[in-house]
Amino acid sequence: MSFLTAKPILASAVECTDDELIVTLSDGRRLAVPIVWFPRLAKASPQERAEYELLGQGEGIHWPKIDEDISVVGLLEGRPSVEFQRRS
C-alpha cells in the first residue's frame, strides 16, 4: 500500500503593488490579496516592501524593516492580519 504525501505549498517570490500583495507559490499559482489586510505593509515605502526574506523553505515572508511576518498558510486560508481585523 502506498500513501500520498502532500507537498507543502511554499512562497517562491513576492511582489507588492499599491493595492495588492502578490505571492508566487511553489506549485505555480499566484495568490493576490489586498495590501490593506496588512497595515504595516500598506504604509511601507516601495523600498521597504521590496526588502523581504522568505522564512524557512518559503513557509512565510518577513519584512525586517517594518517587522511584518505573513504565513503562506494564512494567505491560502484568506486570513488578514490581526491589526486589520481589529479595525474592521
URSULCOR-V109918 format. One line per field, one symbol per residue. phi: phi as a letter, one per 40 degrees, with the letter a starting at -180 (. if undefined). A space follows every 50 residues. Layout:
phi=???
//
This chain:
phi=.bbcbccccbcbabbbbcbbbbbccccgcbbbbccccbdccccccdcccc cbbccgchcabbbccbfbbbccdccccgccccdccccc
//
